[in-house]
């Protein structure tokens, strides 16, 4: 249960970072003179948000695999008895 909550919290934080990265991109597009490094920072934020969302999905998948493995092991042990 705690791991599932952690996965959702990580996904939420990743979504927030992704939204702020998109907002930063829109602000930069409306500015007059901008350095190229500012765009790099925005792309890093978007990439970081996507990476955190991917990490949360991997954690959720790991939880599902662990639950299914535990059920399969319990069924195999019950058949032996």
Residue pairs with C-beta under 8 A, 6 or more apart in sequence:
3 59
3 62
3 63
4 60
4 63
6 59
7 56
7 57
7 59
7 60
7 63
8 56
10 52
10 53
10 55
10 56
10 59
11 52
11 53
11 56
11 57
13 52
14 48
14 49
14 50
14 51
14 52
14 53
14 54
14 55
14 56
15 49
15 53
16 49
17 45
17 46
17 48
17 49
17 52
18 45
18 46
18 49
18 50
18 53
19 49
20 45
20 49
21 42
21 43
21 44
21 45
21 46
21 48
21 49
22 46
24 41
24 42
24 45
25 39
25 42
25 46
28 34
28 38
28 39
28 42
